């Protein structure tokens, strides 16, 4: 469903897949990995500061996801264009998939989009990205492999003027198995600043990827939110990549222990 009227062939695919043959049961997803805007859309009417800010992408999330992929030998599916063009953690019918305003920023290039405009963006970005995730998951399930879905995000420390002091959010929708196990692992490790469904929860519409790919298949799933000032540079990205990898492995071990006792 590649749409060359939005993305020129020279700009590449809507998504990338790293470590396709990864041996881990974990399938990593990074929906907001990039702040890139297709050339056909110019700059969406935004200045450089806005395009580099948290409204355009999850700062540091892609690097942490890549470190997790390398550390765990896990496949990673990443979006290659800005969530301002299409937020791939939202379904096509959601207004937030094409935000006219993001926090305090108005996005002129998203104002008054027609149905055809929205369909063009969904066809170019949303559908190829989620089809790629479907392919990775279904191929592994068909091969009889254990599969766990983990999505990697970051959040801004100041939102609408309010300070957010938490460091790591472990989010879930109806399936809380892996989140519970990871939160228990965080408590046992005495990690501060780790909270359930922080700074968002299912009621905020942020669990679309978990629902579409995790809940629909009955596989353990979790969404991770790391405060972006902690991972804006390489040292923090490395530190949090190692920390989150440890939590994931401890959480998976706890999940298996819980299932064995059930």
N, C-alpha and C positions, 0 to 999 in steps of 0.2 A: 504493500500500500504506500510505497514511497512516492511523495508528491513533489515533482521537480519544479512546480510553480512556486513553492515556498523555499525549498532547500536545493541549491544547485548541486549537481553531481560532484563538483570539485570540493564541496564542503563535507563530503563524506556522509556516513550513516547517521541516523538519529541516535544510535546507541553504540556502545562498545561492550565487548565481552572479553574479560581477562581470565586466564587460567581455566579455560573451558574443560580441561581434563583434570581439574583439581580433585584430590582424593577425599577432602573433607565432606561430611554430610551437610555442611552449611552452604547455602546459596545466598550470597551477599547481593544487595540491590542498593544503588545510590541514585535516587530519583532527581536530586537537585545538585548534581555534580559540577555543572558548568554554568557560567554566566554568558556564554556565547549567544549572539543573536544572528539569525540568518541574514545574509546580505540583502535579501529582498525586502526586509522590514526595516532597514536602516538602523537607527538606535532607539526605536519606539518612542522618540521624543524625549528621551532621558539624557541627562548629562553623565559624564564619566563617573562622577562620585556615586550617583545612584546605581549605575550599571555595575560598579564594583562592590556595592553594599550587599547586605544580607537579603534585600528584597529580590535580588536577581539570582541568587544561588545560596547553597549552604556552605558558608566559608569553612574550609578545612575538611569538610566531610569526605570529599573524594580522596584526599591523601590518606586519611585514616582508613577508609575502606580499602585502599590499595595495600596499606600496611597489614591490615587484617587478612586480605587475600593472600599475601605472601607468607605471613606468619602461620596461617592455618592451612595453607594450600587449598584455598576455597575459590570457587568460581565467583566472579563479580560481574554483574550487569549494571552499566552506568548510562545515564542519559547524557547526551553531548550538547544540549542546547538549554538555554535559560528557562527557568520555570515561569518567567514573565511572558514568554511566547506560548508555552503550554505547561501547566503544573501537572506533571505525570503522577502525582499522588492524589489526583482528583479525576472523577469520571467525566466524559464529555458533556454531560448534561449539567454539571455544576458550574455556576457562574465563576467560582474561584479558580477554575481551570484556565481562565483568560482574564486575570485580574485587572480591572480598570483602576483600582487603587490598592496599594500594598502598604500597610501601616500608614505612615504620614505622606507617602509618595503617590501622586497621581501618575498614571501610565497613559500618556496621550495616544500612543499607538494601539492601545486596546479599547479605546472609546468607541462605542457604537458598532461593534463588530456584527456583521450580518451572519445569518445561519450558514451561508456558504463559506464565509471567512473562518468560522469556528470549525466547520467540517474539514476545511483545508488544513488547519493546524492539527486537528486530531488525527487526520490521515497521515500527516507527515511525521508526527512526533509520538503521540500517545499510542496508537495502534502498533506501530513497529516495535516500540520499546516493550510493551506488555506482551506482544506476541513472542518476543525473544525470551522473556521470563517464562512464559508458558512452555516454550520449547525446552529450555534447560530443565525445568522441573519435571515435565512429563517424560522426557527422555530418561532421567534418573529414576523416576518412579517405575517406569516400564522395565528398567534393568534390575529392579528389586533392591535398589539402594535406599538407605535411610536418607530423608531429606528434611532440612530445617531452613526456614526462611528468616533472614535477618536484614532489615533495612537500616541504613546509616544516614543520619541527619545531624545538623547543628542548629543552634538557636542563638539569637542575639541576646546579649546580657542586659540590654535596655530596650523595652518595648512600650511604645506610647508613653515614654517618660518614666515608666516603672522599672525598677531594678529587679533583675532575676539573679539570685545568688546561688541557686542550685548548680551542680556541675554536670550531672548525668541523669537523664530521664530514661526510664525503662517503660515503654508503652506497650499496651496490648488492647485488643478488642475482646470479643467473647472468649477467646482461647487464652487463658492466663497461665498456662502450664510453664512455659519457658520463662516468662517474666517473673513468676513466683520463685522459680529455682534460682534465677540470677539475683533477685533481690535478697534471697536468703544467703547466697554466696557473698554478696556485698556486705551484709550484716556480719557474717562470720569473719570477713577480712577487715572489719571495722573501717570501711570506706565511708567517708563523710560526703554529703552533698549528692547522694543517690536517692532518687524518689520514683514512685510509681506514677505513670501517666502525667509526667511533668516535662515541659511547661504546658502541654496540651493533653487532651484525652480524646476518646472516641466521639464524645459529644461535639468536638470541634471539627469533625470531618477529616481527621488526619490519618485514618487507618484504611484508606481505600486499597492500597497495595496489599496490606495484610489480609483484608477481606477477600479481595479478588483471587489472590494466589494461595494464601495460607488457609483461611477458614474454608474456602471452597474445596480444598483437597484434604482437609483434616490433618494437616501437618503442623508441628510446632512452629510458632512464629513470634517475632518480637520486633519492635521498632526502637532504635536507639537515638537519643537526642543529646548531643554534647554541646556545652556552652562554647560559642565560637571564639571567644577571646583566649580560651585555653588551647585551641588548636589552629591558631592563625599562622603559626610558623612551624618550621620543621621540628624543633625540639619538642614542642607540645604535641605535635602530631605523632611523633615516635612514642612519647610517653603514654599517650592515651591509646594508641594502637596496641601497645603491649598490655596495658591495663584492661582494655575491653576484651582483648583476646583471652586473657586469663579468666575474666568473668564469664565469658561465653563457654569456655571449656568446663569451668566449675559448675555453671548452670546446667549444661548438658549432662554432666555426671550426676548432678542432683536430680534432674528430670528422669533419668533412667532408674535411679534408685527409688524415686517416688512411684514410678510405673511398676517396678518389681514388687513393691509392697502392696500395691492396689489389688 
